[in-house]
Amino acid sequence: MYAEDVRDEIIADEGKVLHVYRCSAGHKTCGIGHLILSSDLESTLELGDKITEDRCSELFSRDLATTLMECERLLSSFSSYPVEVQKIIVNMMFNLGRPRLSKFRKFLAAVKEGDWVRAADEMQDSLWARQLPERSGRLISRMEHAIERS
């Protein structure tokens, strides 16, 4: 299983912040890119309030489990894709969430057809790629070469 690889990759991409801050979209966030929900214990915290390492790990484990379920919901054949493609999609899902990733219709069509090069092209042709050039560039390059790594 690739769980450790994808965990490490997402931590590197998201960073780890042990206090409440506002993400680039203006939402209260903490830990490893965790969007604070009204149902979270952290919902009453103010900007700058700290969270523990244990709580950060707990939130991340929960978020990653949700991400994997969302990948399966969005792509019914998700588990049959090459591991490298699964890791790329998990990273994108964690970053974007299902509502936004589901709008990548041409990308998803290419993935469903197993056309990794076209999927990479569709990733490149997105606002996401322009907003996160380092992260997206790395994932796009990996998608272009996914068949070689399978």
Backbone bond lengths (Angstrom), bond angles and torsions (degrees), N, CA, C in turn:
res aa  C-N    CA-C-N  psi(-1)  N-CA   C-N-CA  omega(-1)  CA-C   N-CA-C  phi
1 M - - - 1.469 - - 1.531 109.05 -
2 Y 1.272 116.08 150.01 1.455 122.80 -175.10 1.524 113.16 -98.96
3 A 1.309 117.95 13.51 1.465 122.08 -172.44 1.523 113.13 -54.43
4 E 1.319 118.48 -45.28 1.472 120.43 -178.31 1.522 111.03 -65.15
5 D 1.335 117.26 -41.39 1.465 120.67 178.79 1.522 110.91 -58.37
6 V 1.326 115.55 -49.28 1.462 119.24 -175.75 1.531 110.50 -70.44
7 R 1.301 118.16 -34.58 1.476 121.26 176.08 1.525 109.94 -60.47
8 D 1.321 116.03 -50.40 1.468 120.97 -178.58 1.529 111.09 -62.19
9 E 1.309 116.32 -40.53 1.462 121.56 -179.56 1.532 110.98 -64.16
10 I 1.311 116.80 -45.63 1.466 120.55 -179.66 1.523 110.63 -66.33
11 I 1.327 117.51 -40.42 1.468 120.23 177.24 1.526 109.70 -60.22
12 A 1.340 116.79 -42.98 1.464 120.15 179.01 1.531 111.10 -64.07
13 D 1.321 116.90 -40.06 1.467 120.79 -178.51 1.521 112.36 -73.64
14 E 1.298 117.39 -41.50 1.466 121.68 -175.11 1.530 112.58 -85.62
15 G 1.331 115.89 -31.04 1.447 119.74 -172.34 1.522 109.79 81.55
16 K 1.300 115.67 167.64 1.471 121.07 178.07 1.520 107.52 -126.42
17 V 1.329 115.58 119.40 1.461 121.43 -178.03 1.523 107.79 -125.02
18 L 1.311 116.43 117.31 1.459 121.25 -175.26 1.534 112.12 -93.07
19 H 1.320 114.81 37.86 1.462 120.59 171.92 1.532 108.15 -153.65
20 V 1.306 115.99 166.87 1.461 121.78 -179.29 1.532 108.62 -80.44
21 Y 1.313 115.63 132.90 1.461 122.07 179.16 1.522 108.88 -144.24
22 R 1.301 117.09 172.01 1.465 121.37 174.89 1.518 108.30 -99.74
23 C 1.326 115.64 129.03 1.459 120.64 176.93 1.525 108.97 -73.56
24 S 1.313 116.69 178.21 1.464 121.21 -178.32 1.528 112.09 -62.33
25 A 1.325 117.72 -23.06 1.467 121.35 177.78 1.536 111.61 -89.75
26 G 1.343 117.09 -0.13 1.450 120.94 176.00 1.513 115.79 90.23
27 H 1.336 117.59 7.26 1.464 121.50 -178.35 1.524 111.00 -91.05
28 K 1.345 116.26 146.03 1.461 120.06 174.56 1.528 108.70 -65.28
29 T 1.322 114.50 130.91 1.459 122.51 -173.22 1.521 108.02 -141.78
30 C 1.329 115.97 157.65 1.463 120.54 173.68 1.518 108.63 -157.73
31 G 1.322 114.91 171.88 1.461 119.80 175.34 1.510 112.75 65.62
32 I 1.303 115.47 -131.97 1.464 122.62 -178.29 1.518 107.53 -103.16
33 G 1.318 114.84 77.20 1.453 121.15 178.13 1.514 114.94 63.48
34 H 1.336 117.34 27.46 1.461 119.71 -177.51 1.528 110.59 -83.14
35 L 1.324 115.87 115.92 1.453 122.00 173.91 1.521 107.77 -73.09
36 I 1.312 116.24 119.13 1.462 120.24 -176.81 1.525 109.48 -73.25
37 L 1.325 115.56 122.70 1.456 122.80 179.51 1.527 109.75 -96.29
38 S 1.311 116.49 159.23 1.465 119.81 179.44 1.530 111.51 -62.85
39 S 1.324 117.03 -22.94 1.467 121.15 179.37 1.531 112.95 -84.55
40 D 1.326 117.78 -8.03 1.465 122.07 179.97 1.525 111.27 -78.50
41 L 1.325 115.92 147.93 1.463 120.86 173.55 1.531 110.48 -56.79
42 E 1.317 116.47 -30.88 1.466 121.99 -176.31 1.528 113.57 -75.47
43 S 1.326 117.10 -6.83 1.468 119.77 -176.08 1.526 112.94 -62.39
44 T 1.321 116.92 -22.68 1.465 119.92 179.86 1.525 112.32 -93.23
45 L 1.318 116.81 -5.13 1.465 120.17 -179.55 1.520 110.50 -74.80
46 E 1.312 114.94 153.08 1.465 122.34 177.61 1.533 109.08 -97.72
47 L 1.305 116.25 162.65 1.460 120.57 175.80 1.523 109.13 -55.31
48 G 1.323 115.89 133.76 1.459 121.24 -179.37 1.517 114.40 92.30
49 D 1.344 118.40 -18.30 1.463 120.57 177.56 1.529 109.16 -63.89
50 K 1.320 115.55 141.33 1.461 121.10 -174.27 1.534 112.37 -88.39
51 I 1.342 114.31 153.96 1.461 122.48 168.93 1.519 107.05 -121.75
52 T 1.323 116.84 159.49 1.467 120.56 -179.44 1.525 110.42 -84.22
53 E 1.309 113.75 162.23 1.471 120.60 175.01 1.526 110.04 -59.95
54 D 1.338 116.84 -41.42 1.460 120.97 179.23 1.529 111.48 -61.95
55 R 1.321 116.39 -43.34 1.466 119.70 179.24 1.530 110.46 -66.27
56 C 1.304 117.07 -38.53 1.461 121.41 176.50 1.529 109.94 -58.86
57 S 1.326 117.17 -46.31 1.468 121.86 178.84 1.520 111.37 -63.10
58 E 1.323 116.09 -41.17 1.466 121.07 179.23 1.536 110.85 -62.46
59 L 1.317 116.26 -46.90 1.471 120.16 179.33 1.518 111.13 -63.33
60 F 1.329 116.33 -42.02 1.465 120.03 -178.82 1.525 111.17 -65.64
61 S 1.317 117.28 -43.32 1.472 120.13 178.28 1.522 110.61 -60.01
62 R 1.315 116.05 -43.45 1.468 120.84 178.28 1.528 111.20 -64.03
63 D 1.329 116.57 -45.32 1.467 120.61 -179.63 1.533 111.38 -64.23
64 L 1.312 116.63 -39.32 1.460 119.85 -179.79 1.533 110.73 -68.42
65 A 1.332 117.67 -39.64 1.471 120.70 176.77 1.530 110.05 -62.37
66 T 1.321 116.55 -42.22 1.468 120.75 177.24 1.522 110.30 -62.83
67 T 1.316 116.71 -41.87 1.465 121.75 179.39 1.521 110.95 -59.18
68 L 1.318 117.15 -45.21 1.470 120.67 -179.98 1.527 110.85 -63.75
69 M 1.328 117.37 -40.78 1.473 120.77 177.45 1.530 110.35 -64.23
70 E 1.307 116.33 -39.97 1.464 120.65 -179.84 1.532 111.19 -66.46
71 C 1.323 117.11 -34.72 1.472 120.51 175.55 1.527 110.02 -61.57
72 E 1.328 116.22 -44.42 1.469 121.26 178.61 1.524 111.41 -65.38
73 R 1.323 117.43 -37.33 1.472 120.94 178.97 1.525 111.36 -67.38
74 L 1.331 116.05 -40.11 1.462 120.27 -176.96 1.531 111.63 -76.30
75 L 1.322 116.43 -37.34 1.464 121.73 -176.27 1.524 108.63 -127.85
76 S 1.305 116.74 100.61 1.466 120.70 -174.18 1.527 112.80 -60.55
77 S 1.328 117.85 -25.01 1.470 121.52 179.17 1.523 112.39 -98.55
78 F 1.320 117.00 15.81 1.460 122.00 -174.09 1.531 112.72 -47.70
79 S 1.309 117.65 -48.64 1.470 120.69 -174.90 1.528 113.24 -69.28
80 S 1.324 117.62 -11.79 1.467 120.07 178.30 1.533 112.47 -91.05
81 Y 1.324 117.79 -8.71 1.465 120.33 -179.86 1.516 109.90 -74.18
82 P 1.333 116.64 157.87 1.469 118.95 175.24 1.527 110.37 -55.13
83 V 1.312 116.54 146.74 1.457 121.97 -177.08 1.525 110.89 -54.23
84 E 1.310 117.51 -41.45 1.463 120.29 -179.44 1.528 110.89 -60.93
85 V 1.307 117.66 -41.07 1.467 121.88 177.90 1.529 109.83 -65.97
86 Q 1.319 117.25 -42.12 1.466 120.28 177.53 1.531 110.62 -58.40
87 K 1.323 117.20 -45.17 1.457 121.23 -179.05 1.530 111.15 -62.17
88 I 1.308 117.27 -40.99 1.468 121.98 178.87 1.522 110.00 -63.44
89 I 1.314 116.31 -45.91 1.470 120.55 -178.39 1.529 110.45 -66.56
90 V 1.322 118.00 -39.11 1.463 120.84 176.92 1.524 109.97 -60.55
91 N 1.308 117.01 -44.51 1.459 120.65 179.41 1.532 110.43 -61.21
92 M 1.326 116.64 -45.76 1.466 120.54 178.74 1.525 111.31 -63.23
93 M 1.321 116.80 -42.38 1.463 121.28 -178.95 1.525 110.25 -64.06
94 F 1.319 117.36 -42.62 1.460 120.69 179.53 1.523 109.61 -60.39
95 N 1.317 115.98 -43.37 1.458 121.75 -177.47 1.523 113.19 -72.23
96 L 1.320 116.89 -43.40 1.464 121.45 -171.88 1.524 114.16 -97.00
97 G 1.319 117.09 -32.13 1.463 120.93 -171.24 1.524 110.18 81.52
98 R 1.333 115.81 158.41 1.469 119.97 -176.61 1.522 113.42 -63.02
99 P 1.348 119.36 -42.00 1.470 117.41 -179.00 1.539 113.18 -56.76
100 R 1.335 116.51 -42.49 1.473 118.21 -179.15 1.524 111.98 -79.34
101 L 1.341 118.10 -39.87 1.463 118.75 179.15 1.525 111.05 -64.72
102 S 1.307 117.68 -32.30 1.475 120.10 179.78 1.528 112.06 -65.60
103 K 1.322 117.47 -16.08 1.471 120.68 176.65 1.526 112.62 -80.92
104 F 1.309 117.69 -8.64 1.468 122.27 176.99 1.531 108.26 -82.70
105 R 1.313 116.71 61.30 1.471 122.22 -171.26 1.529 113.79 -59.48
106 K 1.322 117.12 -45.46 1.470 119.86 -179.32 1.520 111.00 -68.00
107 F 1.320 116.65 -37.26 1.461 120.98 175.49 1.516 110.21 -61.65
108 L 1.321 116.64 -48.27 1.462 120.95 -178.99 1.526 111.75 -63.47
109 A 1.338 117.04 -38.00 1.472 120.34 177.13 1.526 110.08 -63.07
110 A 1.327 117.28 -42.20 1.470 120.74 178.97 1.523 110.60 -64.50
111 V 1.332 117.04 -41.26 1.470 120.86 178.31 1.522 109.97 -61.66
112 K 1.318 116.87 -46.22 1.469 120.76 -179.06 1.524 111.71 -61.21
113 E 1.346 116.19 -29.34 1.466 120.91 178.75 1.530 112.37 -88.38
114 G 1.335 116.65 -4.30 1.461 120.07 -179.32 1.517 113.35 73.32
115 D 1.328 116.98 21.27 1.460 121.90 179.82 1.526 108.30 -96.17
116 W 1.332 115.86 86.83 1.457 121.64 -172.44 1.525 112.13 -68.79
117 V 1.324 117.47 -34.78 1.472 120.11 178.76 1.525 110.05 -66.47
118 R 1.314 117.52 -44.76 1.468 120.23 177.21 1.528 110.66 -65.17
119 A 1.326 116.94 -37.71 1.463 120.20 176.93 1.533 109.78 -60.12
120 A 1.334 116.56 -42.62 1.466 121.06 177.89 1.527 110.61 -62.03
121 D 1.329 116.96 -42.06 1.467 120.87 177.85 1.525 110.83 -60.34
122 E 1.320 116.85 -41.27 1.472 120.81 -179.64 1.525 111.20 -69.90
123 M 1.319 117.24 -33.21 1.465 120.33 175.02 1.532 109.48 -63.05
124 Q 1.332 114.90 -43.56 1.465 120.79 -178.55 1.523 111.66 -62.66
125 D 1.315 115.97 -35.03 1.465 122.05 -177.11 1.528 110.49 -87.99
126 S 1.329 116.30 59.56 1.472 120.01 -176.98 1.523 110.73 -148.40
127 L 1.308 114.84 154.66 1.460 121.12 174.11 1.527 109.73 -61.36
128 W 1.319 116.50 -38.36 1.464 122.20 177.88 1.534 110.76 -52.84
129 A 1.341 116.75 -45.23 1.466 120.88 -179.35 1.525 111.20 -64.67
130 R 1.312 116.66 -36.54 1.464 120.01 178.80 1.530 111.61 -73.62
131 Q 1.326 117.32 -33.32 1.467 120.95 -178.94 1.521 112.81 -77.54
132 L 1.321 116.61 -33.20 1.472 121.64 -178.11 1.530 109.80 -125.10
133 P 1.321 117.67 66.84 1.469 119.93 -172.49 1.531 114.59 -61.13
134 E 1.326 118.15 -36.54 1.463 119.53 -178.69 1.531 110.88 -69.46
135 R 1.317 115.88 -52.52 1.466 120.87 -178.90 1.523 110.37 -62.67
136 S 1.318 116.19 -51.30 1.465 119.45 -177.03 1.522 111.03 -64.44
137 G 1.326 117.56 -39.57 1.468 120.15 -179.89 1.512 112.09 -59.81
138 R 1.313 116.07 -42.37 1.471 120.68 178.67 1.533 110.69 -65.07
139 L 1.350 116.52 -44.85 1.462 120.05 -179.22 1.523 111.49 -67.91
140 I 1.321 117.13 -38.35 1.473 121.44 178.46 1.522 109.74 -62.86
141 S 1.313 116.74 -45.46 1.470 120.34 179.33 1.528 110.68 -61.03
142 R 1.297 116.61 -42.25 1.469 120.07 178.57 1.532 110.84 -65.18
143 M 1.326 117.52 -38.54 1.471 120.71 179.04 1.521 110.00 -65.46
144 E 1.329 117.50 -40.73 1.472 121.19 179.35 1.521 111.32 -58.26
145 H 1.304 116.00 -31.75 1.462 121.52 -176.27 1.536 112.94 -108.48
146 A 1.301 117.10 16.60 1.465 121.14 -174.58 1.525 112.10 -60.67
147 I 1.299 117.50 -38.17 1.473 120.29 -178.21 1.525 110.77 -64.32
148 E 1.335 116.89 -31.96 1.466 121.26 179.76 1.526 111.49 -71.93
149 R 1.336 116.99 -25.57 1.460 121.71 -175.24 1.515 112.11 -96.11
150 S 1.309 117.53 -5.43 1.467 121.18 -176.45 1.505 112.21 -75.16
